[in-house]
Amino acid sequence: MSSAERDLLAKLYANSQETVFILDPKYAILVANPRAEEDTSYPVDELIGKPFQALFLEDEAPAIQTLLE
């Protein structure tokens, strides 16, 4: 991937109108874009390391886990 392509992807990620998370293999949040802060009310730095499932209501957790697998 060229430097220009990486720059374009970084801009798309940062300016996306959609929430974007990158998760590790155990579904902890590694990266979150600025929109994630707006949608979750957590600062991005607090989202990092948080289990993705923790962002949902307890009764939604089984369905979220199923989607992740």
MDAnalysis code that builds the backbone (N, CA, C; Angstrom):
import MDAnalysis as mda
import numpy as np

u = mda.Universe.empty(207, n_residues=69, atom_resindex=np.repeat(np.arange(69), 3), trajectory=True)
u.add_TopologyAttr("name", ["N", "CA", "C"] * 69)
u.add_TopologyAttr("resid", np.arange(1, 70))
u.add_TopologyAttr("resname", ["MET", "SER", "SER", "ALA", "GLU", "ARG", "ASP", "LEU", "LEU", "ALA", "LYS", "LEU", "TYR", "ALA", "ASN", "SER", "GLN", "GLU", "THR", "VAL", "PHE", "ILE", "LEU", "ASP", "PRO", "LYS", "TYR", "ALA", "ILE", "LEU", "VAL", "ALA", "ASN", "PRO", "ARG", "ALA", "GLU", "GLU", "ASP", "THR", "SER", "TYR", "PRO", "VAL", "ASP", "GLU", "LEU", "ILE", "GLY", "LYS", "PRO", "PHE", "GLN", "ALA", "LEU", "PHE", "LEU", "GLU", "ASP", "GLU", "ALA", "PRO", "ALA", "ILE", "GLN", "THR", "LEU", "LEU", "GLU"])
u.atoms.positions = np.array([
    [0.849, -1.167, 0.000],
    [0.000, 0.000, 0.000],
    [0.901, 1.239, 0.000],
    [0.563, 2.172, -0.833],
    [1.384, 3.379, -0.926],
    [1.088, 4.342, 0.220],
    [1.965, 5.276, 0.394],
    [1.786, 6.303, 1.425],
    [0.513, 7.103, 1.173],
    [0.236, 7.412, -0.069],
    [-0.977, 8.168, -0.416],
    [-2.232, 7.369, -0.068],
    [-2.194, 6.065, -0.323],
    [-3.341, 5.215, 0.016],
    [-3.539, 5.152, 1.526],
    [-2.441, 5.030, 2.272],
    [-2.541, 5.009, 3.738],
    [-3.115, 6.327, 4.253],
    [-2.665, 7.429, 3.694],
    [-3.169, 8.740, 4.114],
    [-4.664, 8.865, 3.835],
    [-5.086, 8.397, 2.674],
    [-6.504, 8.449, 2.330],
    [-7.332, 7.605, 3.295],
    [-6.869, 6.397, 3.593],
    [-7.590, 5.533, 4.536],
    [-7.655, 6.168, 5.921],
    [-6.575, 6.774, 6.357],
    [-6.560, 7.437, 7.663],
    [-7.565, 8.575, 7.701],
    [-7.667, 9.339, 6.637],
    [-8.625, 10.448, 6.578],
    [-10.061, 9.932, 6.561],
    [-10.295, 8.880, 5.800],
    [-11.638, 8.289, 5.761],
    [-12.044, 7.780, 7.139],
    [-11.121, 7.127, 7.806],
    [-11.376, 6.593, 9.144],
    [-11.680, 7.721, 10.129],
    [-10.855, 8.739, 10.153],
    [-11.004, 9.836, 11.111],
    [-12.249, 10.660, 10.862],
    [-12.654, 10.775, 9.601],
    [-13.781, 11.638, 9.255],
    [-15.065, 10.886, 8.953],
    [-15.072, 9.590, 9.207],
    [-16.248, 8.784, 8.909],
    [-17.447, 9.244, 9.739],
    [-18.603, 9.230, 9.106],
    [-19.849, 9.521, 9.809],
    [-20.372, 8.292, 10.554],
    [-19.680, 7.180, 10.402],
    [-20.023, 5.937, 11.081],
    [-19.007, 5.648, 12.174],
    [-19.450, 5.032, 13.237],
    [-18.541, 4.610, 14.295],
    [-17.724, 3.429, 13.788],
    [-16.417, 3.503, 14.006],
    [-15.521, 2.431, 13.571],
    [-14.666, 2.001, 14.759],
    [-14.687, 0.698, 15.025],
    [-13.831, 0.107, 16.046],
    [-12.931, -0.921, 15.381],
    [-11.725, -1.050, 15.876],
    [-10.856, -2.175, 15.533],
    [-10.657, -2.936, 16.833],
    [-10.967, -4.228, 16.779],
    [-10.935, -5.066, 17.978],
    [-9.788, -6.058, 17.914],
    [-9.304, -6.456, 19.095],
    [-8.300, -7.516, 19.135],
    [-9.021, -8.871, 19.072],
    [-8.290, -9.988, 19.048],
    [-8.936, -11.296, 18.940],
    [-9.896, -11.630, 20.094],
    [-9.734, -10.963, 21.226],
    [-10.642, -11.202, 22.360],
    [-11.727, -10.141, 22.443],
    [-11.862, -9.322, 21.399],
    [-12.907, -8.303, 21.258],
    [-12.731, -7.102, 22.171],
    [-11.504, -6.843, 22.583],
    [-11.220, -5.583, 23.283],
    [-10.971, -4.519, 22.215],
    [-11.344, -3.302, 22.507],
    [-11.199, -2.214, 21.545],
    [-9.742, -1.773, 21.487],
    [-9.169, -1.841, 20.295],
    [-7.796, -1.388, 20.070],
    [-7.771, 0.056, 19.578],
    [-8.726, 0.392, 18.710],
    [-8.785, 1.702, 18.082],
    [-10.248, 2.078, 17.918],
    [-10.545, 3.344, 18.114],
    [-11.889, 3.868, 17.882],
    [-11.762, 5.225, 17.213],
    [-12.618, 5.482, 16.245],
    [-12.546, 6.767, 15.562],
    [-13.308, 7.839, 16.364],
    [-13.164, 9.107, 15.999],
    [-13.819, 10.180, 16.759],
    [-15.335, 10.026, 16.861],
    [-15.965, 9.469, 15.847],
    [-17.418, 9.283, 15.901],
    [-17.820, 8.339, 17.037],
    [-16.955, 7.409, 17.398],
    [-17.240, 6.481, 18.488],
    [-17.455, 7.236, 19.793],
    [-16.699, 8.284, 19.992],
    [-16.859, 9.105, 21.201],
    [-18.249, 9.745, 21.228],
    [-18.689, 10.244, 20.099],
    [-20.016, 10.854, 20.021],
    [-21.121, 9.836, 20.292],
    [-20.972, 8.639, 19.735],
    [-22.025, 7.631, 19.850],
    [-22.056, 6.919, 21.195],
    [-20.916, 6.831, 21.870],
    [-20.871, 6.086, 23.135],
    [-20.822, 6.984, 24.365],
    [-20.498, 8.249, 24.185],
    [-20.300, 9.200, 25.286],
    [-19.056, 8.901, 26.117],
    [-18.205, 7.992, 25.644],
    [-16.916, 7.733, 26.282],
    [-15.837, 8.446, 25.478],
    [-14.888, 9.095, 26.136],
    [-13.738, 9.616, 25.390],
    [-13.000, 8.454, 24.723],
    [-12.453, 8.701, 23.546],
    [-11.773, 7.645, 22.797],
    [-10.713, 6.959, 23.649],
    [-9.964, 7.723, 24.440],
    [-8.905, 7.093, 25.250],
    [-9.467, 6.154, 26.309],
    [-10.721, 6.353, 26.733],
    [-11.344, 5.421, 27.679],
    [-11.911, 4.193, 26.981],
    [-12.184, 4.302, 25.704],
    [-12.690, 3.154, 24.954],
    [-11.590, 2.118, 24.707],
    [-10.362, 2.594, 24.553],
    [-9.247, 1.696, 24.248],
    [-9.061, 0.698, 25.395],
    [-9.075, -0.576, 25.053],
    [-8.921, -1.640, 26.040],
    [-10.227, -2.142, 26.618],
    [-11.300, -1.389, 26.448],
    [-12.607, -1.788, 26.972],
    [-13.155, -2.948, 26.134],
    [-13.750, -3.949, 26.780],
    [-14.386, -5.017, 26.002],
    [-15.527, -4.434, 25.156],
    [-15.568, -4.774, 23.892],
    [-16.602, -4.260, 22.993],
    [-17.996, -4.525, 23.551],
    [-18.196, -5.704, 24.114],
    [-19.506, -6.081, 24.643],
    [-19.955, -5.155, 25.777],
    [-19.014, -4.508, 26.460],
    [-19.361, -3.626, 27.588],
    [-20.105, -2.374, 27.132],
    [-20.129, -2.111, 25.846],
    [-20.820, -0.930, 25.337],
    [-22.316, -1.154, 25.172],
    [-22.773, -2.367, 25.416],
    [-24.164, -2.715, 25.192],
    [-24.846, -3.081, 26.499],
    [-26.160, -3.019, 26.487],
    [-26.925, -3.424, 27.661],
    [-26.686, -4.902, 27.944],
    [-26.783, -5.261, 29.204],
    [-26.490, -6.636, 29.619],
    [-27.321, -7.663, 28.855],
    [-28.594, -7.363, 28.615],
    [-29.430, -8.332, 27.910],
    [-29.121, -8.414, 26.416],
    [-28.342, -7.459, 25.891],
    [-27.923, -7.496, 24.488],
    [-26.627, -8.275, 24.290],
    [-25.909, -8.533, 25.367],
    [-24.581, -9.154, 25.285],
    [-24.570, -10.483, 24.534],
    [-25.512, -11.400, 24.780],
    [-25.468, -12.676, 24.032],
    [-25.586, -12.484, 22.519],
    [-26.449, -11.603, 22.091],
    [-26.614, -11.354, 20.655],
    [-25.360, -10.715, 20.065],
    [-24.752, -9.811, 20.792],
    [-23.511, -9.171, 20.334],
    [-22.407, -10.220, 20.228],
    [-22.293, -11.079, 21.225],
    [-21.274, -12.129, 21.204],
    [-21.466, -13.036, 19.997],
    [-22.692, -13.375, 19.700],
    [-22.988, -14.217, 18.538],
    [-22.555, -13.540, 17.251],
    [-22.806, -12.252, 17.130],
    [-22.398, -11.507, 15.934],
    [-20.884, -11.469, 15.779],
    [-20.166, -11.394, 16.891],
    [-18.720, -11.297, 16.846],
    [-18.053, -12.612, 16.450],
    [-18.714, -13.708, 16.725],
    [-18.105, -15.031, 16.463],
    [-18.271, -15.488, 15.062],
])
